[in-house]
Each structure stands twice: as structure tokens, then as C-alpha cells.
Amino acid sequence: MKRIKYTLLLHLFPPLVYLFMRLLYTTLRVEHLNREAQLRIWREGGNAIFCFWHGRLFMMPYVEERKRCKVLVSTSRDGEFISRVVRFFGIGTIRGSYRKASFGSIREIMQSLEQGYDIAVTPDGPKGPRYRVKKGIVEIARLSGRPLVPVSFSATKKKLFIPGTDSSCRCPSQGWCSCGASPYTYQERQAGTG
């Protein structure tokens, strides 16, 4: 019986969640802040590693306009659900983890970056600790030479701080906004300039 419920959940809920997100998005006044660097990377034909906190993943499909993106998703049941939802947005998935030295997923991330895809990851992951960057994302940036672009979103009047950066943004009183910090590369970070 549990297996039947899970199968129904995986087939019925992802399209409903997708439709709910689309409907919700149409009701919001959207403002993108600090987005110039992200757009410049795309204009110059580049790609990047987008990172956002696990607790802020709900509206992230709307940050990636090119739809030439793959997101790292765990191999868990929750990961399967997320994978099926983002597929409706035209976003690919890479199943695995960069924290558990999963060479298959790291290899797929590197190949996808070489093919021009952006990669999206949650550096704190579902198991936390919350708002703590793991080493895996830094290693991927080092190996690939691609910039890390921290992004977030908020739908509050409060000031949103992106932990680990000096960026913040104030969101409109009614609506949704995405915030980006200046991208930096591993080489800049090592030199202390990023």
C-alpha cells in the first residue's frame, strides 16, 4: 500500500506543484536585484555555478531564464520528487551529492559545465547544518574555473542577507524578488580579491 501511495505521489503531485508555482508566480510583482553580473556571464557566452540555501529553493526555477541549467538533486525520495517538478520547468537534474565524494555526480557536473550548462546547487544541503557551505561546491568551482554566483529570493518586507557574502537586498512590500551577489571564482577567493 505504501508503494502505491508513493507511486501516486510521484506521478500526480509534481505537475500539480508545477501548476501551483506557475499560478503563484503570475500573482507576484517580481523584482530582480544585483543581477547585472549574472546577465553579463550569459551575454559573454559563459556559464556559472549558482548556489542558494536549501531553505530558499522553492522559486529558484524562475532565477534561471536560459533554461540551460542542471540542478544537483539527492538520490533520496524527496530528491526524486524535486527532480520531477523541475523537469516541468525545462531544467535538467544531476542525481547525487558532492559531499559524499560521489565521483559520478562530480563527473557529470564537470561535463555539464563543459557543455555550457549552468549548475545549481544548495551548498548547505537538506541535512545541514543550515547556512554552512560545504567543501564540495568550492572544489567544483576550483576544478572547473567557473564562477560561483550566490542567489536567493524573498517575499517579505524584511532585509534579506545572503550569509557568507556582503550582499543584501530589500524586497518590495508586495511581491517577490531574487537577489544575487557578485560572482567570484576560486582563484579570486584564493588571492583574497573575491
C-alpha positions as CSV (number, residue, x, y, z in Angstrom):
1,M,0.0,0.0,0.0
2,K,2.9,2.4,0.8
3,R,4.4,1.7,-2.5
4,I,1.2,2.5,-4.3
5,K,0.8,5.8,-2.4
6,Y,4.4,6.8,-3.2
7,T,3.9,6.0,-6.9
8,L,0.8,8.1,-7.0
9,L,2.6,10.9,-5.2
10,L,5.4,10.8,-7.7
11,H,3.0,10.9,-10.7
12,L,0.2,13.2,-9.5
13,F,1.9,15.8,-7.3
14,P,4.8,17.1,-9.4
15,P,2.5,18.5,-12.2
16,L,0.2,20.0,-9.5
17,V,3.2,21.6,-7.7
18,Y,4.4,23.0,-11.1
19,L,1.0,24.4,-11.9
20,F,0.7,25.9,-8.4
21,M,4.2,27.6,-8.8
22,R,3.2,29.0,-12.2
23,L,0.0,30.3,-10.8
24,L,1.7,31.8,-7.8
25,Y,4.3,33.5,-9.9
26,T,1.7,35.2,-12.1
27,T,0.3,36.8,-9.0
28,L,3.6,38.3,-7.8
29,R,5.3,41.6,-8.7
30,V,8.8,40.4,-9.4
31,E,12.0,42.5,-8.9
32,H,15.4,41.2,-9.7
33,L,18.3,42.8,-7.7
34,N,22.0,42.7,-8.3
35,R,21.5,40.7,-11.4
36,E,23.9,42.5,-13.8
37,A,26.9,40.2,-13.2
38,Q,24.7,37.1,-13.8
39,L,23.4,38.6,-17.1
40,R,26.9,39.6,-18.1
41,I,28.1,36.0,-17.7
42,W,25.4,34.8,-20.1
43,R,25.9,37.7,-22.6
44,E,29.6,36.7,-22.8
45,G,28.6,33.1,-23.6
46,G,29.7,31.8,-20.2
47,N,28.1,29.7,-17.6
48,A,28.3,29.5,-13.8
49,I,27.6,27.6,-10.6
50,F,24.5,29.0,-8.9
51,C,24.3,28.4,-5.2
52,F,21.3,29.0,-3.0
53,W,20.4,27.9,0.5
54,H,18.3,24.7,0.8
55,G,15.5,26.6,2.6
56,R,15.2,29.0,-0.4
57,L,14.8,26.6,-3.2
58,F,11.0,26.9,-3.9
59,M,11.0,29.7,-6.5
60,M,14.6,29.1,-7.8
61,P,13.4,27.8,-11.3
62,Y,12.5,31.5,-12.0
63,V,16.1,32.7,-11.5
64,E,17.4,30.7,-14.4
65,E,15.9,32.3,-17.6
66,R,18.0,30.4,-20.1
67,K,16.7,27.0,-19.1
68,R,20.1,25.7,-19.9
69,C,20.6,24.5,-16.4
70,K,21.0,21.3,-14.4
71,V,20.4,21.1,-10.7
72,L,22.2,18.7,-8.3
73,V,19.5,16.7,-6.5
74,S,19.9,14.0,-3.9
75,T,19.1,10.4,-4.7
76,S,16.5,10.3,-1.9
77,R,12.7,10.1,-2.3
78,D,12.5,13.8,-1.7
79,G,15.1,14.3,-4.4
80,E,13.0,12.2,-6.9
81,F,10.0,14.4,-6.2
82,I,12.1,17.6,-6.7
83,S,13.6,16.2,-9.9
84,R,10.2,15.5,-11.4
85,V,9.0,19.0,-10.5
86,V,11.9,20.9,-12.0
87,R,11.7,18.8,-15.2
88,F,8.4,20.7,-15.9
89,F,10.4,23.9,-15.9
90,G,12.8,22.5,-18.5
91,I,15.6,22.2,-16.0
92,G,17.7,19.0,-16.0
93,T,18.9,17.2,-12.9
94,I,22.1,15.5,-11.8
95,R,21.4,12.9,-9.1
96,G,23.9,12.5,-6.4
97,S,25.9,14.5,-3.8
98,Y,29.1,16.5,-3.9
99,R,29.6,16.0,-0.2
100,K,29.8,12.2,-0.3
101,A,32.6,12.1,-2.9
102,S,30.2,10.8,-5.5
103,F,32.6,10.8,-8.4
104,G,29.7,10.0,-10.8
105,S,27.8,13.2,-9.9
106,I,31.0,15.3,-9.9
107,R,32.0,14.0,-13.3
108,E,28.5,14.8,-14.6
109,I,28.7,18.3,-13.2
110,M,32.0,18.9,-14.8
111,Q,30.8,17.5,-18.2
112,S,27.6,19.7,-18.0
113,L,29.7,22.8,-17.3
114,E,31.9,22.0,-20.3
115,Q,28.8,21.6,-22.4
116,G,27.7,25.1,-21.4
117,Y,25.1,24.3,-18.8
118,D,24.7,26.3,-15.6
119,I,24.8,24.2,-12.5
120,A,22.6,24.9,-9.5
121,V,23.4,23.5,-6.0
122,T,22.4,24.0,-2.4
123,P,25.7,24.3,-0.6
124,D,24.1,23.6,2.8
125,G,22.1,20.6,1.5
126,P,19.0,19.1,3.1
127,K,20.8,17.7,6.1
128,G,22.6,20.9,7.0
129,P,24.0,22.4,9.0
130,R,21.9,25.3,7.8
131,Y,23.7,28.2,6.0
132,R,27.0,26.4,6.2
133,V,28.8,26.0,2.9
134,K,30.3,22.5,2.3
135,K,33.7,22.0,0.7
136,G,32.3,20.2,-2.4
137,I,31.0,23.3,-4.1
138,V,34.3,25.1,-3.6
139,E,36.1,22.1,-5.1
140,I,33.8,22.1,-8.1
141,A,34.5,25.8,-8.7
142,R,38.2,25.2,-8.3
143,L,38.3,22.3,-10.8
144,S,36.0,23.9,-13.3
145,G,37.2,27.5,-13.1
146,R,33.6,28.7,-13.2
147,P,32.3,31.5,-11.0
148,L,30.1,30.8,-8.0
149,V,27.0,33.0,-8.1
150,P,25.1,33.1,-4.8
151,V,21.4,33.8,-5.4
152,S,18.4,33.9,-3.1
153,F,14.8,35.1,-3.1
154,S,12.4,36.6,-0.6
155,A,8.8,37.6,-0.4
156,T,9.0,39.7,2.7
157,K,9.4,43.4,3.7
158,K,12.5,42.4,5.7
159,K,16.0,43.0,4.6
160,L,17.5,39.7,3.3
161,F,21.1,39.0,3.9
162,I,22.9,36.4,1.9
163,P,25.1,34.7,4.5
164,G,28.7,34.3,3.5
165,T,28.6,37.5,1.4
166,D,28.4,41.2,2.0
167,S,25.3,41.4,-0.2
168,S,21.8,42.2,1.0
169,C,18.6,43.4,-0.7
170,R,15.3,44.9,0.3
171,C,12.3,43.3,-1.3
172,P,9.1,45.1,-2.3
173,S,6.3,45.1,0.2
174,Q,4.0,43.0,-2.1
175,G,5.8,40.7,-4.4
176,W,8.8,38.6,-4.8
177,C,12.4,39.4,-5.6
178,S,15.5,37.5,-6.4
179,C,18.9,38.7,-5.2
180,G,22.3,37.9,-6.5
181,A,25.7,38.6,-5.1
182,S,28.7,39.3,-7.2
183,P,30.1,36.1,-8.7
184,Y,33.6,35.1,-7.7
185,T,36.0,32.4,-8.8
186,Y,38.1,30.1,-6.7
187,Q,41.2,31.8,-8.0
188,E,39.9,35.2,-6.8
189,R,38.9,33.7,-3.4
190,Q,42.5,32.3,-3.0
191,A,44.0,35.6,-3.9
192,G,41.7,37.4,-1.5
193,T,40.2,39.6,-4.2
194,G,36.8,37.9,-4.4
